[in-house]
Amino acid sequence: MTDLSLVIFDVDGTLVDSQGDILASMRAAFGAEGLPVPERAAVLGIVGLSLPMAIAALAPGLPQAQLDRMVETYKDSYADLRRRGGPDSSPLYAGLPELLDRLGAREDLLLGVATGKSRRGLTALLESHGLTRRFVTTQVADDHPSKPHPAMLFAALAETGVEESRAVMIGDTEYDMDMARAAGLHAIGVSWGYHPRARLGAAHAVVDDAAGLERAIHRILGDAR
């Protein structure tokens, strides 16, 4: 094992505010099938799940073939929005670019991603923000069971050689917090994302801004070392 620490970020609602693209793509998926579009709160409430699970949760009882079409429609819509909108369509939250720069400059710390996005979606997003080389491990829904299953985090630990006690998961949903707990990692919830603070009860800490997040990371990983 290494003496390095690992900070793993969720993406939607944690690093970037992508709700505009998420809501628009969900409208496209449901509209293409002639189905009523779920309310905003319902859509944002399932952010963090893998896309097939999210759509199935929003449209229970539909035939699998129809659900599969909706997943593909969503993906195509999201990819088109990302191409046309660039970084402005899913902006980084305030203070996050600077925080990533400071964390990335530390020789004792590695950065990773664990997201319900597809590989295609994550690659496009990171490229648009110039972050492709920032993360040494990137775990996506294509390769793992949906959150809160801990497979993504186990894979990130295996790729980096970091022990659970030296790793922290940062996210905005209860799925992130439950995943971190299941993998034996520290969990930091952020209040600026898509799940209310009340749903982040499994977090070791909940923070309200980038400065608070940085302090929590240093405090938790300092305690771990």
Contacts in CASP RR format, 6 or more apart in sequence:
PFRMAT RR
TARGET T0000
AUTHOR 0000-0000-0000
METHOD contacts of the structure
MODEL  1
MTDLSLVIFDVDGTLVDSQGDILASMRAAFGAEGLPVPERAAVLGIVGLS
LPMAIAALAPGLPQAQLDRMVETYKDSYADLRRRGGPDSSPLYAGLPELL
DRLGAREDLLLGVATGKSRRGLTALLESHGLTRRFVTTQVADDHPSKPHP
AMLFAALAETGVEESRAVMIGDTEYDMDMARAAGLHAIGVSWGYHPRARL
GAAHAVVDDAAGLERAIHRILGDAR
1 161 0 8 1.000
1 162 0 8 1.000
1 163 0 8 1.000
2 160 0 8 1.000
2 161 0 8 1.000
2 162 0 8 1.000
3 108 0 8 1.000
3 166 0 8 1.000
4 108 0 8 1.000
4 109 0 8 1.000
4 110 0 8 1.000
4 160 0 8 1.000
4 161 0 8 1.000
4 162 0 8 1.000
4 166 0 8 1.000
5 108 0 8 1.000
5 109 0 8 1.000
5 110 0 8 1.000
5 162 0 8 1.000
5 166 0 8 1.000
5 167 0 8 1.000
5 168 0 8 1.000
5 221 0 8 1.000
5 224 0 8 1.000
5 225 0 8 1.000
6 109 0 8 1.000
6 110 0 8 1.000
6 111 0 8 1.000
6 112 0 8 1.000
6 137 0 8 1.000
6 156 0 8 1.000
6 157 0 8 1.000
6 160 0 8 1.000
6 162 0 8 1.000
6 166 0 8 1.000
6 167 0 8 1.000
6 168 0 8 1.000
7 103 0 8 1.000
7 109 0 8 1.000
7 110 0 8 1.000
7 111 0 8 1.000
7 112 0 8 1.000
7 167 0 8 1.000
7 168 0 8 1.000
7 170 0 8 1.000
7 217 0 8 1.000
7 221 0 8 1.000
8 111 0 8 1.000
8 112 0 8 1.000
8 113 0 8 1.000
8 114 0 8 1.000
8 137 0 8 1.000
8 153 0 8 1.000
8 156 0 8 1.000
8 167 0 8 1.000
8 168 0 8 1.000
8 169 0 8 1.000
8 170 0 8 1.000
8 185 0 8 1.000
9 15 0 8 1.000
9 111 0 8 1.000
9 112 0 8 1.000
9 113 0 8 1.000
9 114 0 8 1.000
9 135 0 8 1.000
9 170 0 8 1.000
9 171 0 8 1.000
10 48 0 8 1.000
10 113 0 8 1.000
10 114 0 8 1.000
10 115 0 8 1.000
10 169 0 8 1.000
10 170 0 8 1.000
10 171 0 8 1.000
10 172 0 8 1.000
10 173 0 8 1.000
10 176 0 8 1.000
11 18 0 8 1.000
11 113 0 8 1.000
11 115 0 8 1.000
11 116 0 8 1.000
11 117 0 8 1.000
11 122 0 8 1.000
11 125 0 8 1.000
12 18 0 8 1.000
12 19 0 8 1.000
12 22 0 8 1.000
12 47 0 8 1.000
12 48 0 8 1.000
12 90 0 8 1.000
12 115 0 8 1.000
12 116 0 8 1.000
12 117 0 8 1.000
12 172 0 8 1.000
12 194 0 8 1.000
13 19 0 8 1.000
13 47 0 8 1.000
13 93 0 8 1.000
13 171 0 8 1.000
13 172 0 8 1.000
13 190 0 8 1.000
13 192 0 8 1.000
13 193 0 8 1.000
13 194 0 8 1.000
14 93 0 8 1.000
14 170 0 8 1.000
14 171 0 8 1.000
14 172 0 8 1.000
14 176 0 8 1.000
14 190 0 8 1.000
14 193 0 8 1.000
15 92 0 8 1.000
15 93 0 8 1.000
15 96 0 8 1.000
16 90 0 8 1.000
16 91 0 8 1.000
16 92 0 8 1.000
16 93 0 8 1.000
16 125 0 8 1.000
16 129 0 8 1.000
17 90 0 8 1.000
17 91 0 8 1.000
17 93 0 8 1.000
17 193 0 8 1.000
18 89 0 8 1.000
18 90 0 8 1.000
18 125 0 8 1.000
19 44 0 8 1.000
19 47 0 8 1.000
19 194 0 8 1.000
20 89 0 8 1.000
21 78 0 8 1.000
21 81 0 8 1.000
21 82 0 8 1.000
21 89 0 8 1.000
21 90 0 8 1.000
22 43 0 8 1.000
22 44 0 8 1.000
22 47 0 8 1.000
22 78 0 8 1.000
23 40 0 8 1.000
23 43 0 8 1.000
23 44 0 8 1.000
24 77 0 8 1.000
24 81 0 8 1.000
25 74 0 8 1.000
25 75 0 8 1.000
25 77 0 8 1.000
25 78 0 8 1.000
25 81 0 8 1.000
26 37 0 8 1.000
26 38 0 8 1.000
26 43 0 8 1.000
26 55 0 8 1.000
26 58 0 8 1.000
26 74 0 8 1.000
27 37 0 8 1.000
28 73 0 8 1.000
28 74 0 8 1.000
28 77 0 8 1.000
29 55 0 8 1.000
29 70 0 8 1.000
29 71 0 8 1.000
29 73 0 8 1.000
29 74 0 8 1.000
29 77 0 8 1.000
30 36 0 8 1.000
30 37 0 8 1.000
30 38 0 8 1.000
30 58 0 8 1.000
30 59 0 8 1.000
30 70 0 8 1.000
31 37 0 8 1.000
32 69 0 8 1.000
32 70 0 8 1.000
32 73 0 8 1.000
33 66 0 8 1.000
33 69 0 8 1.000
33 70 0 8 1.000
33 73 0 8 1.000
35 59 0 8 1.000
38 58 0 8 1.000
38 59 0 8 1.000
42 58 0 8 1.000
43 58 0 8 1.000
44 194 0 8 1.000
44 195 0 8 1.000
45 173 0 8 1.000
45 194 0 8 1.000
45 195 0 8 1.000
46 53 0 8 1.000
46 54 0 8 1.000
46 57 0 8 1.000
46 58 0 8 1.000
47 54 0 8 1.000
47 173 0 8 1.000
47 194 0 8 1.000
47 195 0 8 1.000
48 54 0 8 1.000
48 115 0 8 1.000
48 116 0 8 1.000
48 146 0 8 1.000
48 147 0 8 1.000
48 173 0 8 1.000
48 175 0 8 1.000
48 176 0 8 1.000
49 57 0 8 1.000
49 116 0 8 1.000
49 146 0 8 1.000
49 147 0 8 1.000
49 175 0 8 1.000
50 116 0 8 1.000
50 141 0 8 1.000
50 145 0 8 1.000
50 146 0 8 1.000
50 147 0 8 1.000
51 71 0 8 1.000
51 74 0 8 1.000
51 75 0 8 1.000
51 116 0 8 1.000
51 118 0 8 1.000
51 141 0 8 1.000
52 67 0 8 1.000
52 68 0 8 1.000
52 71 0 8 1.000
52 146 0 8 1.000
53 146 0 8 1.000
55 67 0 8 1.000
55 70 0 8 1.000
55 71 0 8 1.000
55 74 0 8 1.000
56 62 0 8 1.000
56 67 0 8 1.000
59 67 0 8 1.000
59 70 0 8 1.000
62 70 0 8 1.000
75 118 0 8 1.000
75 120 0 8 1.000
78 121 0 8 1.000
79 120 0 8 1.000
79 121 0 8 1.000
79 124 0 8 1.000
81 89 0 8 1.000
82 89 0 8 1.000
82 90 0 8 1.000
82 121 0 8 1.000
82 124 0 8 1.000
82 125 0 8 1.000
82 128 0 8 1.000
83 124 0 8 1.000
86 128 0 8 1.000
87 128 0 8 1.000
87 129 0 8 1.000
90 125 0 8 1.000
90 128 0 8 1.000
92 129 0 8 1.000
93 192 0 8 1.000
93 210 0 8 1.000
94 209 0 8 1.000
94 210 0 8 1.000
95 209 0 8 1.000
95 210 0 8 1.000
95 211 0 8 1.000
96 210 0 8 1.000
97 129 0 8 1.000
98 210 0 8 1.000
99 210 0 8 1.000
99 213 0 8 1.000
99 214 0 8 1.000
100 111 0 8 1.000
100 131 0 8 1.000
100 134 0 8 1.000
102 214 0 8 1.000
103 109 0 8 1.000
103 111 0 8 1.000
103 214 0 8 1.000
103 217 0 8 1.000
104 111 0 8 1.000
104 134 0 8 1.000
109 221 0 8 1.000
110 136 0 8 1.000
110 137 0 8 1.000
110 160 0 8 1.000
110 162 0 8 1.000
111 134 0 8 1.000
111 135 0 8 1.000
111 136 0 8 1.000
112 135 0 8 1.000
112 136 0 8 1.000
112 137 0 8 1.000
112 138 0 8 1.000
112 139 0 8 1.000
112 156 0 8 1.000
113 122 0 8 1.000
113 135 0 8 1.000
113 137 0 8 1.000
113 138 0 8 1.000
113 139 0 8 1.000
113 140 0 8 1.000
114 139 0 8 1.000
114 147 0 8 1.000
114 152 0 8 1.000
114 153 0 8 1.000
114 156 0 8 1.000
114 169 0 8 1.000
114 176 0 8 1.000
114 179 0 8 1.000
115 122 0 8 1.000
115 138 0 8 1.000
115 139 0 8 1.000
115 140 0 8 1.000
115 141 0 8 1.000
116 140 0 8 1.000
116 141 0 8 1.000
116 146 0 8 1.000
116 147 0 8 1.000
117 125 0 8 1.000
117 140 0 8 1.000
117 141 0 8 1.000
118 140 0 8 1.000
118 141 0 8 1.000
118 142 0 8 1.000
119 140 0 8 1.000
119 142 0 8 1.000
119 143 0 8 1.000
122 138 0 8 1.000
122 140 0 8 1.000
123 132 0 8 1.000
126 132 0 8 1.000
126 134 0 8 1.000
126 135 0 8 1.000
126 138 0 8 1.000
136 159 0 8 1.000
136 160 0 8 1.000
137 155 0 8 1.000
137 156 0 8 1.000
137 159 0 8 1.000
137 160 0 8 1.000
139 152 0 8 1.000
139 153 0 8 1.000
139 155 0 8 1.000
139 156 0 8 1.000
140 152 0 8 1.000
143 155 0 8 1.000
144 151 0 8 1.000
144 152 0 8 1.000
144 155 0 8 1.000
145 151 0 8 1.000
146 175 0 8 1.000
147 173 0 8 1.000
147 175 0 8 1.000
147 176 0 8 1.000
147 178 0 8 1.000
147 179 0 8 1.000
148 174 0 8 1.000
148 175 0 8 1.000
148 176 0 8 1.000
148 177 0 8 1.000
148 178 0 8 1.000
148 179 0 8 1.000
148 182 0 8 1.000
149 179 0 8 1.000
149 182 0 8 1.000
150 179 0 8 1.000
150 180 0 8 1.000
150 182 0 8 1.000
150 183 0 8 1.000
150 184 0 8 1.000
152 179 0 8 1.000
153 167 0 8 1.000
153 169 0 8 1.000
153 179 0 8 1.000
153 180 0 8 1.000
153 182 0 8 1.000
153 183 0 8 1.000
153 184 0 8 1.000
153 185 0 8 1.000
154 183 0 8 1.000
156 162 0 8 1.000
156 167 0 8 1.000
157 163 0 8 1.000
157 164 0 8 1.000
157 167 0 8 1.000
157 183 0 8 1.000
164 183 0 8 1.000
164 184 0 8 1.000
164 185 0 8 1.000
165 224 0 8 1.000
166 221 0 8 1.000
166 224 0 8 1.000
166 225 0 8 1.000
167 185 0 8 1.000
167 186 0 8 1.000
168 180 0 8 1.000
168 185 0 8 1.000
168 186 0 8 1.000
168 187 0 8 1.000
168 188 0 8 1.000
168 217 0 8 1.000
168 220 0 8 1.000
168 221 0 8 1.000
169 176 0 8 1.000
169 177 0 8 1.000
169 179 0 8 1.000
169 180 0 8 1.000
169 183 0 8 1.000
169 185 0 8 1.000
169 186 0 8 1.000
169 187 0 8 1.000
169 188 0 8 1.000
170 176 0 8 1.000
170 188 0 8 1.000
170 189 0 8 1.000
170 190 0 8 1.000
170 213 0 8 1.000
170 217 0 8 1.000
171 177 0 8 1.000
171 187 0 8 1.000
171 188 0 8 1.000
171 189 0 8 1.000
171 190 0 8 1.000
172 189 0 8 1.000
172 190 0 8 1.000
172 191 0 8 1.000
172 192 0 8 1.000
172 193 0 8 1.000
172 194 0 8 1.000
172 195 0 8 1.000
172 200 0 8 1.000
173 193 0 8 1.000
173 194 0 8 1.000
173 195 0 8 1.000
173 199 0 8 1.000
173 200 0 8 1.000
174 195 0 8 1.000
174 199 0 8 1.000
174 200 0 8 1.000
174 201 0 8 1.000
174 202 0 8 1.000
176 187 0 8 1.000
176 189 0 8 1.000
177 187 0 8 1.000
177 189 0 8 1.000
177 200 0 8 1.000
177 201 0 8 1.000
177 202 0 8 1.000
177 203 0 8 1.000
178 202 0 8 1.000
180 186 0 8 1.000
180 187 0 8 1.000
180 202 0 8 1.000
181 187 0 8 1.000
181 202 0 8 1.000
186 204 0 8 1.000
186 220 0 8 1.000
186 221 0 8 1.000
186 224 0 8 1.000
187 202 0 8 1.000
187 203 0 8 1.000
187 204 0 8 1.000
187 205 0 8 1.000
188 203 0 8 1.000
188 204 0 8 1.000
188 205 0 8 1.000
188 206 0 8 1.000
188 207 0 8 1.000
188 213 0 8 1.000
188 216 0 8 1.000
188 217 0 8 1.000
188 220 0 8 1.000
189 200 0 8 1.000
189 203 0 8 1.000
189 205 0 8 1.000
189 206 0 8 1.000
189 207 0 8 1.000
190 206 0 8 1.000
190 207 0 8 1.000
190 208 0 8 1.000
190 213 0 8 1.000
191 197 0 8 1.000
191 200 0 8 1.000
191 206 0 8 1.000
191 207 0 8 1.000
191 208 0 8 1.000
192 208 0 8 1.000
192 209 0 8 1.000
197 206 0 8 1.000
200 206 0 8 1.000
204 220 0 8 1.000
205 216 0 8 1.000
205 219 0 8 1.000
205 220 0 8 1.000
207 213 0 8 1.000
207 215 0 8 1.000
207 216 0 8 1.000
END
